[in-house]
Amino acid sequence: MTDFEKGAMNAGRSVFTQSNRDLSEMTCRNLSTVLKSVEHLMLFQNIYVIEITEWSLVNDRN
């Protein structure tokens, strides 16, 4: 499992396991925060992949 996948799972898990509260107590705000966290992780992963690809292409030419 990649760090990205672990981060996304932890972000999701933190909403659903808040001291074993009922799901009915889960607020829209908490869900929104998790979705933003996952979105940032995905954005970070995409940038990371692009940087590695560009670095590989530069090194292949040398």
CHARMM internal coordinates of N, CA and C (Angstrom, degrees):
IC EDIT
DIST 1 N 1 CA 1.4666
DIST 1 CA 1 C 1.5297
ANGL 1 N 1 CA 1 C 108.96
DIST 1 C 2 N 1.3167
ANGL 1 CA 1 C 2 N 115.66
DIHE 1 N 1 CA 1 C 2 N 132.46
DIST 2 N 2 CA 1.4688
ANGL 1 C 2 N 2 CA 119.95
DIHE 1 CA 1 C 2 N 2 CA -178.43
DIST 2 CA 2 C 1.5314
ANGL 2 N 2 CA 2 C 110.35
DIHE 1 C 2 N 2 CA 2 C -77.53
DIST 2 C 3 N 1.3317
ANGL 2 CA 2 C 3 N 115.95
DIHE 2 N 2 CA 2 C 3 N 164.60
DIST 3 N 3 CA 1.4676
ANGL 2 C 3 N 3 CA 120.65
DIHE 2 CA 2 C 3 N 3 CA 176.43
DIST 3 CA 3 C 1.5215
ANGL 3 N 3 CA 3 C 110.18
DIHE 2 C 3 N 3 CA 3 C -60.83
DIST 3 C 4 N 1.3297
ANGL 3 CA 3 C 4 N 116.46
DIHE 3 N 3 CA 3 C 4 N -36.21
DIST 4 N 4 CA 1.4649
ANGL 3 C 4 N 4 CA 121.06
DIHE 3 CA 3 C 4 N 4 CA 178.03
DIST 4 CA 4 C 1.5220
ANGL 4 N 4 CA 4 C 110.62
DIHE 3 C 4 N 4 CA 4 C -60.14
DIST 4 C 5 N 1.3366
ANGL 4 CA 4 C 5 N 116.32
DIHE 4 N 4 CA 4 C 5 N -47.21
DIST 5 N 5 CA 1.4684
ANGL 4 C 5 N 5 CA 120.53
DIHE 4 CA 4 C 5 N 5 CA -178.96
DIST 5 CA 5 C 1.5261
ANGL 5 N 5 CA 5 C 110.78
DIHE 4 C 5 N 5 CA 5 C -64.65
DIST 5 C 6 N 1.3349
ANGL 5 CA 5 C 6 N 116.74
DIHE 5 N 5 CA 5 C 6 N -41.48
DIST 6 N 6 CA 1.4718
ANGL 5 C 6 N 6 CA 120.10
DIHE 5 CA 5 C 6 N 6 CA 178.12
DIST 6 CA 6 C 1.5210
ANGL 6 N 6 CA 6 C 110.79
DIHE 5 C 6 N 6 CA 6 C -61.42
DIST 6 C 7 N 1.3419
ANGL 6 CA 6 C 7 N 116.22
DIHE 6 N 6 CA 6 C 7 N -44.15
DIST 7 N 7 CA 1.4635
ANGL 6 C 7 N 7 CA 120.75
DIHE 6 CA 6 C 7 N 7 CA -179.80
DIST 7 CA 7 C 1.5163
ANGL 7 N 7 CA 7 C 111.66
DIHE 6 C 7 N 7 CA 7 C -62.48
DIST 7 C 8 N 1.3256
ANGL 7 CA 7 C 8 N 116.13
DIHE 7 N 7 CA 7 C 8 N -42.85
DIST 8 N 8 CA 1.4664
ANGL 7 C 8 N 8 CA 120.03
DIHE 7 CA 7 C 8 N 8 CA 179.87
DIST 8 CA 8 C 1.5193
ANGL 8 N 8 CA 8 C 110.47
DIHE 7 C 8 N 8 CA 8 C -65.31
DIST 8 C 9 N 1.3381
ANGL 8 CA 8 C 9 N 116.96
DIHE 8 N 8 CA 8 C 9 N -41.39
DIST 9 N 9 CA 1.4680
ANGL 8 C 9 N 9 CA 120.28
DIHE 8 CA 8 C 9 N 9 CA 179.40
DIST 9 CA 9 C 1.5283
ANGL 9 N 9 CA 9 C 110.70
DIHE 8 C 9 N 9 CA 9 C -65.43
DIST 9 C 10 N 1.3229
ANGL 9 CA 9 C 10 N 116.84
DIHE 9 N 9 CA 9 C 10 N -42.81
DIST 10 N 10 CA 1.4662
ANGL 9 C 10 N 10 CA 120.07
DIHE 9 CA 9 C 10 N 10 CA 179.99
DIST 10 CA 10 C 1.5205
ANGL 10 N 10 CA 10 C 111.13
DIHE 9 C 10 N 10 CA 10 C -64.84
DIST 10 C 11 N 1.3344
ANGL 10 CA 10 C 11 N 117.03
DIHE 10 N 10 CA 10 C 11 N -39.12
DIST 11 N 11 CA 1.4670
ANGL 10 C 11 N 11 CA 120.28
DIHE 10 CA 10 C 11 N 11 CA 178.73
DIST 11 CA 11 C 1.5235
ANGL 11 N 11 CA 11 C 109.94
DIHE 10 C 11 N 11 CA 11 C -63.31
DIST 11 C 12 N 1.3181
ANGL 11 CA 11 C 12 N 117.33
DIHE 11 N 11 CA 11 C 12 N -42.57
DIST 12 N 12 CA 1.4614
ANGL 11 C 12 N 12 CA 121.13
DIHE 11 CA 11 C 12 N 12 CA 178.81
DIST 12 CA 12 C 1.5145
ANGL 12 N 12 CA 12 C 111.80
DIHE 11 C 12 N 12 CA 12 C -68.59
DIST 12 C 13 N 1.3345
ANGL 12 CA 12 C 13 N 116.35
DIHE 12 N 12 CA 12 C 13 N -41.95
DIST 13 N 13 CA 1.4617
ANGL 12 C 13 N 13 CA 121.15
DIHE 12 CA 12 C 13 N 13 CA -176.62
DIST 13 CA 13 C 1.5238
ANGL 13 N 13 CA 13 C 110.96
DIHE 12 C 13 N 13 CA 13 C -65.16
DIST 13 C 14 N 1.3366
ANGL 13 CA 13 C 14 N 117.45
DIHE 13 N 13 CA 13 C 14 N -34.45
DIST 14 N 14 CA 1.4632
ANGL 13 C 14 N 14 CA 119.88
DIHE 13 CA 13 C 14 N 14 CA -176.06
DIST 14 CA 14 C 1.5260
ANGL 14 N 14 CA 14 C 111.91
DIHE 13 C 14 N 14 CA 14 C -62.66
DIST 14 C 15 N 1.3221
ANGL 14 CA 14 C 15 N 117.79
DIHE 14 N 14 CA 14 C 15 N -29.08
DIST 15 N 15 CA 1.4612
ANGL 14 C 15 N 15 CA 120.30
DIHE 14 CA 14 C 15 N 15 CA 178.58
DIST 15 CA 15 C 1.5213
ANGL 15 N 15 CA 15 C 110.55
DIHE 14 C 15 N 15 CA 15 C -74.37
DIST 15 C 16 N 1.3296
ANGL 15 CA 15 C 16 N 116.73
DIHE 15 N 15 CA 15 C 16 N -41.42
DIST 16 N 16 CA 1.4543
ANGL 15 C 16 N 16 CA 119.79
DIHE 15 CA 15 C 16 N 16 CA -171.20
DIST 16 CA 16 C 1.5291
ANGL 16 N 16 CA 16 C 113.70
DIHE 15 C 16 N 16 CA 16 C -85.53
DIST 16 C 17 N 1.3294
ANGL 16 CA 16 C 17 N 117.83
DIHE 16 N 16 CA 16 C 17 N -10.83
DIST 17 N 17 CA 1.4611
ANGL 16 C 17 N 17 CA 118.47
DIHE 16 CA 16 C 17 N 17 CA -177.74
DIST 17 CA 17 C 1.5260
ANGL 17 N 17 CA 17 C 112.92
DIHE 16 C 17 N 17 CA 17 C -119.34
DIST 17 C 18 N 1.3105
ANGL 17 CA 17 C 18 N 117.40
DIHE 17 N 17 CA 17 C 18 N 25.88
DIST 18 N 18 CA 1.4658
ANGL 17 C 18 N 18 CA 119.37
DIHE 17 CA 17 C 18 N 18 CA 178.09
DIST 18 CA 18 C 1.5208
ANGL 18 N 18 CA 18 C 108.89
DIHE 17 C 18 N 18 CA 18 C -65.42
DIST 18 C 19 N 1.3085
ANGL 18 CA 18 C 19 N 115.28
DIHE 18 N 18 CA 18 C 19 N 96.57
DIST 19 N 19 CA 1.4629
ANGL 18 C 19 N 19 CA 123.21
DIHE 18 CA 18 C 19 N 19 CA 179.55
DIST 19 CA 19 C 1.5334
ANGL 19 N 19 CA 19 C 112.52
DIHE 18 C 19 N 19 CA 19 C 41.06
DIST 19 C 20 N 1.3226
ANGL 19 CA 19 C 20 N 116.07
DIHE 19 N 19 CA 19 C 20 N 44.69
DIST 20 N 20 CA 1.4754
ANGL 19 C 20 N 20 CA 123.75
DIHE 19 CA 19 C 20 N 20 CA 175.99
DIST 20 CA 20 C 1.5220
ANGL 20 N 20 CA 20 C 114.62
DIHE 19 C 20 N 20 CA 20 C 52.29
DIST 20 C 21 N 1.3074
ANGL 20 CA 20 C 21 N 117.26
DIHE 20 N 20 CA 20 C 21 N 34.75
DIST 21 N 21 CA 1.4644
ANGL 20 C 21 N 21 CA 120.08
DIHE 20 CA 20 C 21 N 21 CA 177.47
DIST 21 CA 21 C 1.5180
ANGL 21 N 21 CA 21 C 109.71
DIHE 20 C 21 N 21 CA 21 C -70.19
DIST 21 C 22 N 1.3130
ANGL 21 CA 21 C 22 N 115.68
DIHE 21 N 21 CA 21 C 22 N 157.21
DIST 22 N 22 CA 1.4650
ANGL 21 C 22 N 22 CA 119.66
DIHE 21 CA 21 C 22 N 22 CA 174.17
DIST 22 CA 22 C 1.5095
ANGL 22 N 22 CA 22 C 109.46
DIHE 21 C 22 N 22 CA 22 C -63.93
DIST 22 C 23 N 1.3229
ANGL 22 CA 22 C 23 N 116.89
DIHE 22 N 22 CA 22 C 23 N 147.95
DIST 23 N 23 CA 1.4644
ANGL 22 C 23 N 23 CA 120.21
DIHE 22 CA 22 C 23 N 23 CA 177.40
DIST 23 CA 23 C 1.5256
ANGL 23 N 23 CA 23 C 110.87
DIHE 22 C 23 N 23 CA 23 C -61.11
DIST 23 C 24 N 1.3365
ANGL 23 CA 23 C 24 N 116.32
DIHE 23 N 23 CA 23 C 24 N -27.58
DIST 24 N 24 CA 1.4645
ANGL 23 C 24 N 24 CA 119.32
DIHE 23 CA 23 C 24 N 24 CA 179.93
DIST 24 CA 24 C 1.5259
ANGL 24 N 24 CA 24 C 111.71
DIHE 23 C 24 N 24 CA 24 C -62.80
DIST 24 C 25 N 1.3422
ANGL 24 CA 24 C 25 N 116.98
DIHE 24 N 24 CA 24 C 25 N -21.89
DIST 25 N 25 CA 1.4658
ANGL 24 C 25 N 25 CA 120.58
DIHE 24 CA 24 C 25 N 25 CA 179.56
DIST 25 CA 25 C 1.5208
ANGL 25 N 25 CA 25 C 112.08
DIHE 24 C 25 N 25 CA 25 C -85.51
DIST 25 C 26 N 1.3276
ANGL 25 CA 25 C 26 N 115.84
DIHE 25 N 25 CA 25 C 26 N -9.81
DIST 26 N 26 CA 1.4627
ANGL 25 C 26 N 26 CA 118.97
DIHE 25 CA 25 C 26 N 26 CA -179.17
DIST 26 CA 26 C 1.5242
ANGL 26 N 26 CA 26 C 109.21
DIHE 25 C 26 N 26 CA 26 C -68.52
DIST 26 C 27 N 1.2954
ANGL 26 CA 26 C 27 N 116.10
DIHE 26 N 26 CA 26 C 27 N 125.33
DIST 27 N 27 CA 1.4634
ANGL 26 C 27 N 27 CA 118.78
DIHE 26 CA 26 C 27 N 27 CA -176.05
DIST 27 CA 27 C 1.5197
ANGL 27 N 27 CA 27 C 111.47
DIHE 26 C 27 N 27 CA 27 C -90.54
DIST 27 C 28 N 1.3163
ANGL 27 CA 27 C 28 N 115.71
DIHE 27 N 27 CA 27 C 28 N 157.43
DIST 28 N 28 CA 1.4594
ANGL 27 C 28 N 28 CA 121.10
DIHE 27 CA 27 C 28 N 28 CA 176.80
DIST 28 CA 28 C 1.5247
ANGL 28 N 28 CA 28 C 110.04
DIHE 27 C 28 N 28 CA 28 C -61.76
DIST 28 C 29 N 1.3133
ANGL 28 CA 28 C 29 N 115.89
DIHE 28 N 28 CA 28 C 29 N -32.07
DIST 29 N 29 CA 1.4629
ANGL 28 C 29 N 29 CA 119.36
DIHE 28 CA 28 C 29 N 29 CA -179.06
DIST 29 CA 29 C 1.5254
ANGL 29 N 29 CA 29 C 111.10
DIHE 28 C 29 N 29 CA 29 C -64.22
DIST 29 C 30 N 1.3355
ANGL 29 CA 29 C 30 N 117.01
DIHE 29 N 29 CA 29 C 30 N -42.21
DIST 30 N 30 CA 1.4603
ANGL 29 C 30 N 30 CA 120.52
DIHE 29 CA 29 C 30 N 30 CA 178.84
DIST 30 CA 30 C 1.5202
ANGL 30 N 30 CA 30 C 110.93
DIHE 29 C 30 N 30 CA 30 C -63.05
DIST 30 C 31 N 1.3241
ANGL 30 CA 30 C 31 N 116.29
DIHE 30 N 30 CA 30 C 31 N -43.51
DIST 31 N 31 CA 1.4579
ANGL 30 C 31 N 31 CA 120.81
DIHE 30 CA 30 C 31 N 31 CA -179.67
DIST 31 CA 31 C 1.5267
ANGL 31 N 31 CA 31 C 110.12
DIHE 30 C 31 N 31 CA 31 C -63.86
DIST 31 C 32 N 1.3199
ANGL 31 CA 31 C 32 N 116.07
DIHE 31 N 31 CA 31 C 32 N -40.59
DIST 32 N 32 CA 1.4625
ANGL 31 C 32 N 32 CA 121.12
DIHE 31 CA 31 C 32 N 32 CA 178.82
DIST 32 CA 32 C 1.5291
ANGL 32 N 32 CA 32 C 110.36
DIHE 31 C 32 N 32 CA 32 C -61.05
DIST 32 C 33 N 1.3245
ANGL 32 CA 32 C 33 N 116.62
DIHE 32 N 32 CA 32 C 33 N -42.25
DIST 33 N 33 CA 1.4696
ANGL 32 C 33 N 33 CA 121.26
DIHE 32 CA 32 C 33 N 33 CA 179.72
DIST 33 CA 33 C 1.5194
ANGL 33 N 33 CA 33 C 110.58
DIHE 32 C 33 N 33 CA 33 C -61.91
DIST 33 C 34 N 1.3314
ANGL 33 CA 33 C 34 N 116.98
DIHE 33 N 33 CA 33 C 34 N -43.12
DIST 34 N 34 CA 1.4640
ANGL 33 C 34 N 34 CA 120.54
DIHE 33 CA 33 C 34 N 34 CA -179.65
DIST 34 CA 34 C 1.5225
ANGL 34 N 34 CA 34 C 110.56
DIHE 33 C 34 N 34 CA 34 C -65.51
DIST 34 C 35 N 1.3275
ANGL 34 CA 34 C 35 N 116.41
DIHE 34 N 34 CA 34 C 35 N -43.22
DIST 35 N 35 CA 1.4608
ANGL 34 C 35 N 35 CA 119.52
DIHE 34 CA 34 C 35 N 35 CA -179.90
DIST 35 CA 35 C 1.5232
ANGL 35 N 35 CA 35 C 110.44
DIHE 34 C 35 N 35 CA 35 C -61.76
DIST 35 C 36 N 1.3263
ANGL 35 CA 35 C 36 N 117.38
DIHE 35 N 35 CA 35 C 36 N -39.15
DIST 36 N 36 CA 1.4634
ANGL 35 C 36 N 36 CA 120.62
DIHE 35 CA 35 C 36 N 36 CA 177.50
DIST 36 CA 36 C 1.5254
ANGL 36 N 36 CA 36 C 110.42
DIHE 35 C 36 N 36 CA 36 C -65.49
DIST 36 C 37 N 1.3268
ANGL 36 CA 36 C 37 N 117.29
DIHE 36 N 36 CA 36 C 37 N -39.43
DIST 37 N 37 CA 1.4670
ANGL 36 C 37 N 37 CA 121.15
DIHE 36 CA 36 C 37 N 37 CA 178.91
DIST 37 CA 37 C 1.5187
ANGL 37 N 37 CA 37 C 110.44
DIHE 36 C 37 N 37 CA 37 C -62.09
DIST 37 C 38 N 1.3306
ANGL 37 CA 37 C 38 N 116.03
DIHE 37 N 37 CA 37 C 38 N -45.31
DIST 38 N 38 CA 1.4645
ANGL 37 C 38 N 38 CA 120.53
DIHE 37 CA 37 C 38 N 38 CA -179.87
DIST 38 CA 38 C 1.5255
ANGL 38 N 38 CA 38 C 109.50
DIHE 37 C 38 N 38 CA 38 C -65.17
DIST 38 C 39 N 1.3326
ANGL 38 CA 38 C 39 N 116.18
DIHE 38 N 38 CA 38 C 39 N -39.51
DIST 39 N 39 CA 1.4656
ANGL 38 C 39 N 39 CA 120.54
DIHE 38 CA 38 C 39 N 39 CA 179.22
DIST 39 CA 39 C 1.5326
ANGL 39 N 39 CA 39 C 110.23
DIHE 38 C 39 N 39 CA 39 C -62.09
DIST 39 C 40 N 1.3344
ANGL 39 CA 39 C 40 N 117.01
DIHE 39 N 39 CA 39 C 40 N -41.46
DIST 40 N 40 CA 1.4638
ANGL 39 C 40 N 40 CA 120.83
DIHE 39 CA 39 C 40 N 40 CA 178.61
DIST 40 CA 40 C 1.5194
ANGL 40 N 40 CA 40 C 110.43
DIHE 39 C 40 N 40 CA 40 C -65.93
DIST 40 C 41 N 1.3245
ANGL 40 CA 40 C 41 N 116.97
DIHE 40 N 40 CA 40 C 41 N -39.49
DIST 41 N 41 CA 1.4629
ANGL 40 C 41 N 41 CA 119.90
DIHE 40 CA 40 C 41 N 41 CA 178.22
DIST 41 CA 41 C 1.5248
ANGL 41 N 41 CA 41 C 110.50
DIHE 40 C 41 N 41 CA 41 C -62.61
DIST 41 C 42 N 1.3341
ANGL 41 CA 41 C 42 N 116.18
DIHE 41 N 41 CA 41 C 42 N -42.36
DIST 42 N 42 CA 1.4545
ANGL 41 C 42 N 42 CA 120.16
DIHE 41 CA 41 C 42 N 42 CA -179.65
DIST 42 CA 42 C 1.5291
ANGL 42 N 42 CA 42 C 109.90
DIHE 41 C 42 N 42 CA 42 C -64.49
DIST 42 C 43 N 1.3294
ANGL 42 CA 42 C 43 N 116.71
DIHE 42 N 42 CA 42 C 43 N -42.17
DIST 43 N 43 CA 1.4558
ANGL 42 C 43 N 43 CA 121.43
DIHE 42 CA 42 C 43 N 43 CA 178.79
DIST 43 CA 43 C 1.5289
ANGL 43 N 43 CA 43 C 109.46
DIHE 42 C 43 N 43 CA 43 C -62.00
DIST 43 C 44 N 1.3248
ANGL 43 CA 43 C 44 N 116.41
DIHE 43 N 43 CA 43 C 44 N -44.76
DIST 44 N 44 CA 1.4606
ANGL 43 C 44 N 44 CA 121.33
DIHE 43 CA 43 C 44 N 44 CA 179.48
DIST 44 CA 44 C 1.5249
ANGL 44 N 44 CA 44 C 110.08
DIHE 43 C 44 N 44 CA 44 C -60.94
DIST 44 C 45 N 1.3274
ANGL 44 CA 44 C 45 N 116.84
DIHE 44 N 44 CA 44 C 45 N -43.80
DIST 45 N 45 CA 1.4615
ANGL 44 C 45 N 45 CA 120.16
DIHE 44 CA 44 C 45 N 45 CA -178.80
DIST 45 CA 45 C 1.5256
ANGL 45 N 45 CA 45 C 110.78
DIHE 44 C 45 N 45 CA 45 C -62.87
DIST 45 C 46 N 1.3218
ANGL 45 CA 45 C 46 N 116.91
DIHE 45 N 45 CA 45 C 46 N -41.84
DIST 46 N 46 CA 1.4653
ANGL 45 C 46 N 46 CA 120.19
DIHE 45 CA 45 C 46 N 46 CA 179.55
DIST 46 CA 46 C 1.5203
ANGL 46 N 46 CA 46 C 111.33
DIHE 45 C 46 N 46 CA 46 C -62.42
DIST 46 C 47 N 1.3118
ANGL 46 CA 46 C 47 N 117.15
DIHE 46 N 46 CA 46 C 47 N -42.51
DIST 47 N 47 CA 1.4735
ANGL 46 C 47 N 47 CA 120.97
DIHE 46 CA 46 C 47 N 47 CA 179.45
DIST 47 CA 47 C 1.5298
ANGL 47 N 47 CA 47 C 109.39
DIHE 46 C 47 N 47 CA 47 C -64.51
DIST 47 C 48 N 1.3227
ANGL 47 CA 47 C 48 N 115.90
DIHE 47 N 47 CA 47 C 48 N -41.72
DIST 48 N 48 CA 1.4536
ANGL 47 C 48 N 48 CA 122.43
DIHE 47 CA 47 C 48 N 48 CA -179.06
DIST 48 CA 48 C 1.5353
ANGL 48 N 48 CA 48 C 110.48
DIHE 47 C 48 N 48 CA 48 C -60.90
DIST 48 C 49 N 1.3240
ANGL 48 CA 48 C 49 N 116.42
DIHE 48 N 48 CA 48 C 49 N -45.20
DIST 49 N 49 CA 1.4678
ANGL 48 C 49 N 49 CA 121.38
DIHE 48 CA 48 C 49 N 49 CA -179.95
DIST 49 CA 49 C 1.5260
ANGL 49 N 49 CA 49 C 110.61
DIHE 48 C 49 N 49 CA 49 C -64.51
DIST 49 C 50 N 1.3365
ANGL 49 CA 49 C 50 N 116.56
DIHE 49 N 49 CA 49 C 50 N -43.07
DIST 50 N 50 CA 1.4720
ANGL 49 C 50 N 50 CA 120.48
DIHE 49 CA 49 C 50 N 50 CA 179.50
DIST 50 CA 50 C 1.5286
ANGL 50 N 50 CA 50 C 110.26
DIHE 49 C 50 N 50 CA 50 C -61.91
DIST 50 C 51 N 1.3294
ANGL 50 CA 50 C 51 N 117.50
DIHE 50 N 50 CA 50 C 51 N -42.90
DIST 51 N 51 CA 1.4669
ANGL 50 C 51 N 51 CA 120.36
DIHE 50 CA 50 C 51 N 51 CA -178.84
DIST 51 CA 51 C 1.5183
ANGL 51 N 51 CA 51 C 111.39
DIHE 50 C 51 N 51 CA 51 C -64.00
DIST 51 C 52 N 1.3154
ANGL 51 CA 51 C 52 N 117.24
DIHE 51 N 51 CA 51 C 52 N -42.25
DIST 52 N 52 CA 1.4649
ANGL 51 C 52 N 52 CA 120.77
DIHE 51 CA 51 C 52 N 52 CA 179.39
DIST 52 CA 52 C 1.5337
ANGL 52 N 52 CA 52 C 109.99
DIHE 51 C 52 N 52 CA 52 C -64.45
DIST 52 C 53 N 1.3251
ANGL 52 CA 52 C 53 N 116.49
DIHE 52 N 52 CA 52 C 53 N -41.75
DIST 53 N 53 CA 1.4679
ANGL 52 C 53 N 53 CA 120.81
DIHE 52 CA 52 C 53 N 53 CA -179.65
DIST 53 CA 53 C 1.5248
ANGL 53 N 53 CA 53 C 110.14
DIHE 52 C 53 N 53 CA 53 C -62.27
DIST 53 C 54 N 1.3356
ANGL 53 CA 53 C 54 N 116.50
DIHE 53 N 53 CA 53 C 54 N -45.80
DIST 54 N 54 CA 1.4648
ANGL 53 C 54 N 54 CA 119.90
DIHE 53 CA 53 C 54 N 54 CA 179.94
DIST 54 CA 54 C 1.5267
ANGL 54 N 54 CA 54 C 110.62
DIHE 53 C 54 N 54 CA 54 C -64.47
DIST 54 C 55 N 1.3113
ANGL 54 CA 54 C 55 N 117.43
DIHE 54 N 54 CA 54 C 55 N -39.77
DIST 55 N 55 CA 1.4644
ANGL 54 C 55 N 55 CA 121.96
DIHE 54 CA 54 C 55 N 55 CA 179.27
DIST 55 CA 55 C 1.5255
ANGL 55 N 55 CA 55 C 109.69
DIHE 54 C 55 N 55 CA 55 C -62.94
DIST 55 C 56 N 1.3326
ANGL 55 CA 55 C 56 N 117.43
DIHE 55 N 55 CA 55 C 56 N -42.28
DIST 56 N 56 CA 1.4617
ANGL 55 C 56 N 56 CA 122.15
DIHE 55 CA 55 C 56 N 56 CA 179.21
DIST 56 CA 56 C 1.5239
ANGL 56 N 56 CA 56 C 110.85
DIHE 55 C 56 N 56 CA 56 C -63.11
DIST 56 C 57 N 1.3401
ANGL 56 CA 56 C 57 N 116.25
DIHE 56 N 56 CA 56 C 57 N -42.59
DIST 57 N 57 CA 1.4656
ANGL 56 C 57 N 57 CA 119.86
DIHE 56 CA 56 C 57 N 57 CA -178.99
DIST 57 CA 57 C 1.5293
ANGL 57 N 57 CA 57 C 110.89
DIHE 56 C 57 N 57 CA 57 C -64.18
DIST 57 C 58 N 1.3291
ANGL 57 CA 57 C 58 N 116.51
DIHE 57 N 57 CA 57 C 58 N -41.02
DIST 58 N 58 CA 1.4708
ANGL 57 C 58 N 58 CA 120.39
DIHE 57 CA 57 C 58 N 58 CA 179.52
DIST 58 CA 58 C 1.5247
ANGL 58 N 58 CA 58 C 109.36
DIHE 57 C 58 N 58 CA 58 C -64.29
DIST 58 C 59 N 1.3252
ANGL 58 CA 58 C 59 N 117.81
DIHE 58 N 58 CA 58 C 59 N -43.43
DIST 59 N 59 CA 1.4607
ANGL 58 C 59 N 59 CA 120.53
DIHE 58 CA 58 C 59 N 59 CA -178.36
DIST 59 CA 59 C 1.5195
ANGL 59 N 59 CA 59 C 112.78
DIHE 58 C 59 N 59 CA 59 C -69.51
DIST 59 C 60 N 1.3268
ANGL 59 CA 59 C 60 N 117.31
DIHE 59 N 59 CA 59 C 60 N -30.26
DIST 60 N 60 CA 1.4666
ANGL 59 C 60 N 60 CA 120.59
DIHE 59 CA 59 C 60 N 60 CA 178.20
DIST 60 CA 60 C 1.5248
ANGL 60 N 60 CA 60 C 110.91
DIHE 59 C 60 N 60 CA 60 C -65.99
DIST 60 C 61 N 1.3390
ANGL 60 CA 60 C 61 N 116.27
DIHE 60 N 60 CA 60 C 61 N -31.92
DIST 61 N 61 CA 1.4699
ANGL 60 C 61 N 61 CA 119.85
DIHE 60 CA 60 C 61 N 61 CA -178.53
DIST 61 CA 61 C 1.5239
ANGL 61 N 61 CA 61 C 111.42
DIHE 60 C 61 N 61 CA 61 C -74.24
DIST 61 C 62 N 1.3284
ANGL 61 CA 61 C 62 N 117.79
DIHE 61 N 61 CA 61 C 62 N -27.71
DIST 62 N 62 CA 1.4781
ANGL 61 C 62 N 62 CA 121.13
DIHE 61 CA 61 C 62 N 62 CA -176.25
DIST 62 CA 62 C 1.5143
ANGL 62 N 62 CA 62 C 111.58
DIHE 61 C 62 N 62 CA 62 C -81.81
END
COOR INIT
IC SEED 1 N 1 CA 1 C
IC BUILD
